[in-house]
Amino acid sequence: MTVSARDMAAATPAGRDRYVDLLRVASLGTVIAGHWLMAAVSSDGIGNLLALVPALQVLTWGLQIMPVFFFVGGFSHALSYRSLARRTEGSVYAAFLRARLRRLLRPTLAFVLVWAAVAFAVQLAGRGDGPLTGAALRLVTQPLWFIGIYLAMVAFTPPLLKLHERHGWAAFAALAGAAALVDVLRFALGVPYVEFLNFALVWLAVHQLGFLRADGRIRRPAVLAATGLAGAALLVACGPYPLSMVGMPGEKVSNMAPPTLALLCHGLWLVGAVQLAARPVGAWLERPRVWRAVVTANGVVMTAFLWHLTAMLAVYGAQLALGMDLPAPATAAWWAQVPVRILAAAALTGVFVALLRRFEAPAPARPADPAGTTAGPVAALGTTLCLLGVLGLSMTGLGGLLDGHSATLIAVPVTAPAAIAMALGGAWLVERSAPARRVRLRG
């Protein structure tokens, strides 16, 4: 039976932190809007507006809001794991992984399979090398990197939550200090490949801030915001860090891939800033209509995130198919078309959401035996395979599906078919690793 957003909103427990739900929607919504704005598409291919107009890169200090999503994830994971630990028999770890990942993996795998079929058909027809088509097959899977990293955050939650419960802020400081050390080894000493450790350390540190919020231990958000903003500004002004908090084509150093200490400071200032707004916005969320809108958006936001680039590319493709001229990016004519393109992309994203939101809805429970002693390792293996598959696909894209194009993932070449197989196999293992009874999670 499908439960309406109105019924879910009416059944909201009095103690629920509604502000966290709003932050989840707002962070992904900001990423979507930023992608629509940054895409500079012309008849020659797809570029990046921020690379064409470097002065706009300062906007990423507000629009690069992905650290807020990982911060919210840490908060939710802490509440969920503790709730399951109190009520679950057998492998808590396996039950936690399965419960947290189902709503993430089902819409993701649906997206991957649909696009894999489209890419296969396009390349089989010999149309995979066009300026827009080829770029689209590379571009649509790139946002999957965030889902891969998020899978790692879920997997590391139990041990890092224990570390937090013992050491509090010191656990965060240890992760932040390790991230700083990695940058010293990278930039000052030239140690090769060490920078890739920060894919874990930086995002885990931001995730750890969510644990601190769950326990009410972020008591001076203004100090946190000021420290983060000052640190990021100092690092960019005096260090080897670029101004942009998102990756730029052709740049020697990126704050995002791999993440840097500057991005961690950026995350600190964002977390402090959103914490400052928690009380006034929380009161606003008590209004029934506002809360219903947030509940509705939370039920489809992952589907919207997965398909928003597809919608944007379809809008540009329609312009080309109709013989319309695409103005040179960043010109006055291009800017004049921006509102129309964004509205069209939003409308088409809404169509995709209406068609595919069922994959994001909680699946019905099926009978199963209690989790055995192997449930935890099986769930961990499945999550690892999903993580590697999703990250691999974000790197390879779907442009070389038939010719064996590969990308290097942790020193191992991986192809798109292999990445898809790992993601599907991992999801199957996670699904089979724990009791399938319906579990209601806090957070």
C-alpha positions as CSV (number, residue, x, y, z in Angstrom):
1,M,0.0,0.0,0.0
2,T,1.4,3.4,-1.0
3,V,1.4,6.0,1.8
4,S,0.8,9.6,0.6
5,A,3.1,12.5,1.5
6,R,0.2,14.1,3.4
7,D,-0.2,11.0,5.5
8,M,3.6,10.7,6.1
9,A,3.8,14.4,7.1
10,A,0.8,14.0,9.5
11,A,2.5,11.0,11.1
12,T,5.8,12.8,11.7
13,P,7.0,12.2,15.3
14,A,7.1,15.3,17.5
15,G,10.8,14.8,18.1
16,R,11.9,14.5,14.5
17,D,14.6,16.9,13.3
18,R,12.8,18.3,10.3
19,Y,15.7,20.7,9.5
20,V,17.9,17.7,8.5
21,D,15.3,16.6,6.0
22,L,15.2,20.1,4.5
23,L,19.0,20.1,4.3
24,R,19.0,16.8,2.4
25,V,16.6,18.2,-0.2
26,A,18.3,21.6,-0.4
27,S,21.8,20.2,-0.9
28,L,20.9,18.0,-3.8
29,G,18.6,20.6,-5.2
30,T,21.5,23.1,-5.2
31,V,23.8,20.6,-6.9
32,I,21.2,20.0,-9.6
33,A,20.7,23.8,-10.3
34,G,24.5,24.3,-10.3
35,H,25.0,21.5,-12.9
36,W,22.3,23.1,-15.1
37,L,23.9,26.5,-14.9
38,M,27.5,25.3,-15.4
39,A,26.9,23.2,-18.5
40,A,28.1,25.2,-21.5
41,V,26.8,23.3,-24.5
42,S,27.5,24.3,-28.0
43,S,27.4,22.5,-31.4
44,D,31.0,21.5,-30.8
45,G,30.4,19.8,-27.5
46,I,30.0,20.4,-23.7
47,G,32.2,22.8,-21.7
48,N,32.1,24.3,-18.3
49,L,30.9,27.8,-17.7
50,L,33.2,28.4,-14.8
51,A,36.2,27.6,-16.9
52,L,35.0,30.1,-19.6
53,V,34.3,32.8,-17.0
54,P,36.8,32.3,-14.2
55,A,35.4,35.2,-12.2
56,L,32.3,33.1,-11.5
57,Q,34.3,30.4,-9.7
58,V,33.8,32.3,-6.4
59,L,30.2,31.2,-6.6
60,T,31.3,27.6,-5.8
61,W,31.9,28.7,-2.2
62,G,28.2,28.7,-1.9
63,L,27.0,26.4,-4.6
64,Q,29.4,23.5,-3.8
65,I,27.1,22.3,-1.1
66,M,27.8,18.5,-1.3
67,P,29.6,18.6,2.1
68,V,26.2,19.4,3.7
69,F,24.8,16.2,2.2
70,F,27.5,14.1,3.8
71,F,27.1,16.0,7.1
72,V,23.4,15.1,7.0
73,G,24.3,11.5,6.2
74,G,26.4,11.3,9.3
75,F,23.6,12.6,11.4
76,S,21.1,10.1,9.9
77,H,23.4,7.2,10.0
78,A,24.2,7.7,13.7
79,L,20.5,7.7,14.7
80,S,19.7,4.7,12.4
81,Y,22.5,2.5,13.6
82,R,21.8,3.1,17.3
83,S,18.1,2.4,16.7
84,L,18.9,-0.9,14.9
85,A,21.4,-1.9,17.6
86,R,18.6,-1.6,20.2
87,R,16.1,-3.6,18.3
88,T,17.8,-6.0,15.9
89,E,18.8,-9.6,16.6
90,G,21.7,-11.2,14.7
91,S,24.0,-9.1,12.6
92,V,23.3,-5.4,13.2
93,Y,25.9,-4.4,10.7
94,A,24.3,-6.4,7.9
95,A,20.8,-5.1,8.8
96,F,22.1,-1.5,8.9
97,L,23.8,-1.7,5.5
98,R,20.8,-3.3,3.8
99,A,18.3,-0.8,5.4
100,R,20.4,2.2,4.5
101,L,21.3,1.2,1.0
102,R,18.1,-0.1,-0.5
103,R,16.6,3.3,-1.3
104,L,19.9,4.4,-2.6
105,L,20.8,1.4,-4.8
106,R,17.4,0.7,-6.4
107,P,17.0,4.0,-8.2
108,T,20.8,4.1,-9.0
109,L,20.7,0.6,-10.6
110,A,17.6,1.5,-12.5
111,F,19.4,4.6,-13.9
112,V,22.5,2.6,-14.8
113,L,20.5,-0.2,-16.6
114,V,18.4,2.2,-18.6
115,W,21.4,4.3,-19.7
116,A,23.4,1.2,-20.5
117,A,20.7,0.0,-22.8
118,V,20.5,3.4,-24.5
119,A,24.3,3.6,-24.8
120,F,24.4,0.1,-26.3
121,A,21.8,0.9,-28.9
122,V,23.4,4.2,-29.8
123,Q,26.8,2.7,-30.3
124,L,25.4,-0.3,-32.1
125,A,23.9,2.1,-34.6
126,G,27.2,3.9,-35.0
127,R,26.0,7.2,-33.5
128,G,28.1,7.2,-30.3
129,D,30.9,9.6,-31.6
130,G,28.9,12.8,-32.2
131,P,30.0,15.9,-30.4
132,L,26.9,16.0,-28.1
133,T,26.2,12.2,-28.1
134,G,29.8,11.2,-27.2
135,A,30.0,13.9,-24.5
136,A,26.6,12.8,-23.1
137,L,27.7,9.2,-22.8
138,R,30.7,10.3,-20.8
139,L,28.9,12.9,-18.7
140,V,25.7,11.3,-17.5
141,T,27.5,8.8,-15.2
142,Q,30.0,11.3,-13.6
143,P,27.7,12.3,-10.7
144,L,27.7,8.7,-9.6
145,W,31.0,9.4,-7.8
146,F,29.1,10.9,-4.9
147,I,27.0,7.8,-4.6
148,G,30.1,5.6,-4.5
149,I,31.6,7.8,-1.7
150,Y,28.4,7.8,0.2
151,L,28.4,4.0,0.1
152,A,31.7,4.1,1.8
153,M,30.4,6.5,4.5
154,V,27.6,4.0,5.2
155,A,30.1,1.1,5.4
156,F,32.4,2.9,7.8
157,T,29.6,4.2,10.1
158,P,29.7,1.5,12.8
159,P,33.5,1.7,13.6
160,L,33.7,5.5,13.3
161,L,30.5,5.9,15.4
162,K,32.3,3.9,18.2
163,L,35.3,6.2,17.8
164,H,33.1,9.2,18.1
165,E,31.4,7.9,21.2
166,R,34.8,7.5,22.9
167,H,36.6,10.6,21.7
168,G,34.0,13.1,20.3
169,W,35.7,16.1,18.7
170,A,39.1,14.4,19.0
171,A,37.9,11.8,16.4
172,F,37.0,14.5,14.0
173,A,40.3,16.3,14.7
174,A,42.3,13.1,13.9
175,L,40.6,12.7,10.5
176,A,41.1,16.3,9.7
177,G,44.7,16.1,10.8
178,A,45.3,13.1,8.7
179,A,43.8,14.9,5.7
180,A,46.2,17.8,6.3
181,L,49.1,15.5,6.5
182,V,48.2,14.0,3.2
183,D,48.3,17.4,1.6
184,V,51.7,18.1,3.1
185,L,53.0,14.8,1.7
186,R,51.4,15.6,-1.6
187,F,52.4,19.2,-2.1
188,A,55.5,19.7,0.0
189,L,57.2,16.3,-0.3
190,G,55.8,15.1,-3.7
191,V,54.8,11.6,-2.4
192,P,53.0,10.0,-5.4
193,Y,49.4,8.7,-5.1
194,V,49.1,9.7,-1.4
195,E,46.5,12.3,-2.4
196,F,43.9,9.6,-3.1
197,L,43.7,8.9,0.6
198,N,41.8,12.1,1.0
199,F,38.8,10.7,-0.9
200,A,38.2,8.9,2.4
201,L,39.7,11.2,5.0
202,V,38.1,14.5,3.9
203,W,34.6,13.1,3.4
204,L,34.8,10.9,6.5
205,A,35.7,14.0,8.5
206,V,32.6,15.9,7.2
207,H,30.5,12.8,7.9
208,Q,31.9,12.8,11.5
209,L,30.5,16.3,12.0
210,G,27.1,14.7,11.5
211,F,27.7,12.4,14.5
212,L,28.6,15.5,16.6
213,R,25.3,17.1,15.6
214,A,23.4,14.0,16.4
215,D,24.7,14.3,20.0
216,G,24.2,18.0,20.2
217,R,27.9,18.7,20.4
218,I,28.1,21.5,17.8
219,R,27.5,24.3,20.3
220,R,29.3,27.2,18.6
221,P,28.4,27.1,14.9
222,A,29.6,30.7,14.3
223,V,33.1,29.8,15.4
224,L,33.0,26.7,13.2
225,A,31.9,28.7,10.2
226,A,34.4,31.5,10.8
227,T,37.3,29.0,11.3
228,G,36.4,27.1,8.1
229,L,35.9,30.2,6.0
230,A,39.2,31.8,7.2
231,G,41.1,28.5,6.7
232,A,39.8,28.0,3.2
233,A,40.5,31.6,2.2
234,L,44.1,31.4,3.7
235,L,44.8,28.1,1.9
236,V,43.6,29.4,-1.5
237,A,45.4,32.7,-1.1
238,C,48.8,31.3,0.1
239,G,48.8,27.7,-0.9
240,P,48.6,25.6,-4.1
241,Y,44.8,25.4,-3.9
242,P,42.6,26.8,-6.7
243,L,39.7,29.2,-6.1
244,S,37.0,26.8,-7.4
245,M,35.6,24.3,-5.0
246,V,34.6,22.1,-7.9
247,G,36.8,20.5,-10.5
248,M,37.8,22.6,-13.6
249,P,38.8,21.1,-17.0
250,G,42.6,21.0,-17.4
251,E,43.6,22.3,-14.0
252,K,46.7,20.9,-12.4
253,V,45.2,20.8,-8.9
254,S,41.5,20.2,-8.1
255,N,39.9,20.8,-4.7
256,M,37.5,18.0,-5.5
257,A,39.3,15.1,-7.1
258,P,41.0,14.2,-4.9
259,P,39.5,16.4,-2.1
260,T,41.9,18.7,-0.4
261,L,42.3,20.4,3.0
262,A,40.8,23.5,1.4
263,L,37.6,21.6,0.6
264,L,37.5,20.3,4.2
265,C,37.7,23.9,5.5
266,H,34.9,24.8,3.0
267,G,32.8,22.0,4.5
268,L,33.4,23.4,8.0
269,W,32.2,26.8,7.0
270,L,29.1,25.3,5.3
271,V,28.2,23.2,8.3
272,G,28.6,26.1,10.7
273,A,26.5,28.3,8.4
274,V,23.6,25.8,8.1
275,Q,23.7,25.2,11.9
276,L,23.3,28.9,12.5
277,A,20.1,28.8,10.5
278,A,18.7,25.7,12.2
279,R,16.5,27.4,14.9
280,P,14.6,29.9,12.7
281,V,14.2,27.5,9.8
282,G,13.1,24.8,12.1
283,A,10.2,26.9,13.3
284,W,9.2,27.6,9.7
285,L,9.2,23.8,9.0
286,E,6.4,23.4,11.6
287,R,4.0,24.8,9.1
288,P,1.9,21.9,7.7
289,R,2.2,23.0,4.0
290,V,5.9,23.6,4.2
291,W,6.6,20.3,5.9
292,R,4.4,18.4,3.4
293,A,6.5,19.9,0.6
294,V,9.7,18.8,2.2
295,V,8.4,15.2,2.8
296,T,7.3,15.0,-0.9
297,A,10.6,16.2,-2.1
298,N,12.5,13.8,0.1
299,G,10.7,10.9,-1.5
300,V,11.9,11.8,-5.0
301,V,15.1,13.8,-4.6
302,M,17.5,10.9,-5.4
303,T,15.6,10.1,-8.6
304,A,15.7,13.8,-9.6
305,F,19.5,13.9,-8.9
306,L,20.1,10.8,-11.0
307,W,18.1,12.1,-14.0
308,H,18.7,15.8,-14.0
309,L,21.7,15.7,-16.4
310,T,19.7,13.5,-18.8
311,A,16.9,16.1,-18.8
312,M,19.4,18.9,-19.5
313,L,21.0,17.0,-22.3
314,A,17.6,16.2,-23.8
315,V,16.7,19.9,-23.8
316,Y,19.9,20.8,-25.7
317,G,19.4,17.8,-28.0
318,A,15.9,19.0,-28.8
319,Q,17.3,22.4,-29.7
320,L,19.7,20.9,-32.2
321,A,17.1,18.5,-33.6
322,L,14.8,21.5,-34.3
323,G,17.6,23.3,-36.1
324,M,17.9,26.0,-33.5
325,D,21.2,27.8,-33.1
326,L,23.0,27.3,-29.8
327,P,24.7,30.6,-28.9
328,A,28.3,30.6,-27.9
329,P,28.5,30.0,-24.1
330,A,28.7,33.0,-21.8
331,T,27.5,35.4,-24.5
332,A,24.4,37.7,-23.9
333,A,22.3,35.5,-26.1
334,W,23.4,32.4,-24.1
335,W,22.5,34.1,-20.8
336,A,19.1,35.1,-22.2
337,Q,18.3,31.4,-22.8
338,V,19.4,30.2,-19.4
339,P,16.0,30.7,-17.6
340,V,14.1,28.9,-20.4
341,R,16.6,26.0,-20.5
342,I,16.5,25.5,-16.8
343,L,12.7,25.6,-16.7
344,A,12.5,23.1,-19.5
345,A,15.1,20.8,-17.8
346,A,13.2,21.1,-14.5
347,A,9.9,20.1,-16.3
348,L,11.5,17.1,-18.0
349,T,13.2,16.0,-14.7
350,G,9.7,16.1,-13.2
351,V,8.5,13.7,-16.0
352,F,11.4,11.3,-15.2
353,V,10.5,11.5,-11.5
354,A,6.9,10.7,-12.2
355,L,7.9,7.6,-14.3
356,L,10.7,6.3,-12.1
357,R,10.0,7.4,-8.5
358,R,8.7,3.9,-7.8
359,F,12.3,2.7,-7.6
360,E,13.0,5.1,-4.8
361,A,10.0,4.1,-2.8
362,P,10.6,1.6,0.1
363,A,10.2,-2.0,-1.2
364,P,7.8,-4.4,0.5
365,A,9.3,-6.8,2.9
366,R,9.7,-10.4,2.0
367,P,10.0,-13.4,4.4
368,A,13.5,-14.4,5.4
369,D,15.4,-16.3,8.0
370,P,17.3,-14.4,10.7
371,A,20.7,-13.2,9.7
372,G,23.5,-15.7,10.4
373,T,27.1,-15.4,11.3
374,T,28.1,-14.7,7.7
375,A,25.6,-11.8,7.2
376,G,28.1,-9.1,8.2
377,P,30.9,-10.2,5.9
378,V,28.5,-10.8,3.0
379,A,27.0,-7.3,3.4
380,A,30.5,-5.8,3.6
381,L,31.5,-7.6,0.4
382,G,28.4,-6.5,-1.4
383,T,28.8,-2.9,-0.3
384,T,32.4,-3.0,-1.5
385,L,31.5,-4.3,-4.9
386,C,28.7,-1.7,-5.2
387,L,31.2,1.0,-4.2
388,L,33.8,-0.1,-6.8
389,G,31.2,-0.6,-9.5
390,V,29.6,2.8,-9.1
391,L,32.9,4.6,-8.8
392,G,34.2,2.7,-11.8
393,L,31.2,3.6,-13.9
394,S,31.5,7.3,-12.9
395,M,35.1,7.2,-14.3
396,T,34.6,5.1,-17.5
397,G,31.3,6.6,-18.6
398,L,29.3,4.7,-21.2
399,G,31.0,5.9,-24.3
400,G,33.2,2.9,-24.8
401,L,30.7,0.2,-23.9
402,L,31.4,-1.8,-27.1
403,D,35.1,-1.1,-27.6
404,G,36.4,-2.0,-24.1
405,H,37.3,1.5,-23.0
406,S,38.7,1.3,-19.4
407,A,39.7,3.6,-16.6
408,T,42.0,3.0,-13.7
409,L,40.3,2.4,-10.4
410,I,42.8,1.9,-7.5
411,A,45.5,0.8,-9.9
412,V,43.3,-1.7,-11.7
413,P,41.8,-1.0,-15.1
414,V,38.0,-1.4,-15.2
415,T,35.5,-1.3,-18.1
416,A,31.9,-0.1,-18.0
417,P,30.5,-3.7,-18.3
418,A,32.7,-4.9,-15.5
419,A,31.6,-1.9,-13.3
420,I,27.9,-2.6,-14.0
421,A,28.4,-6.3,-13.1
422,M,30.1,-5.4,-9.8
423,A,27.3,-2.9,-8.9
424,L,24.6,-5.5,-9.7
425,G,26.4,-8.3,-7.9
426,G,27.1,-6.2,-4.9
427,A,23.5,-5.1,-4.6
428,W,22.4,-8.7,-4.8
429,L,24.7,-9.6,-1.9
430,V,23.6,-6.7,0.2
431,E,19.9,-7.7,-0.4
432,R,20.5,-11.3,0.6
433,S,22.7,-10.5,3.7
434,A,20.2,-9.6,6.3
435,P,16.6,-10.2,7.5
436,A,14.2,-8.7,5.0
437,R,11.6,-7.7,7.6
438,R,10.6,-4.1,7.3
439,V,12.7,-1.9,9.6
440,R,11.7,1.6,10.4
441,L,14.8,3.8,10.9
442,R,15.1,7.0,12.7
443,G,16.8,9.8,10.8
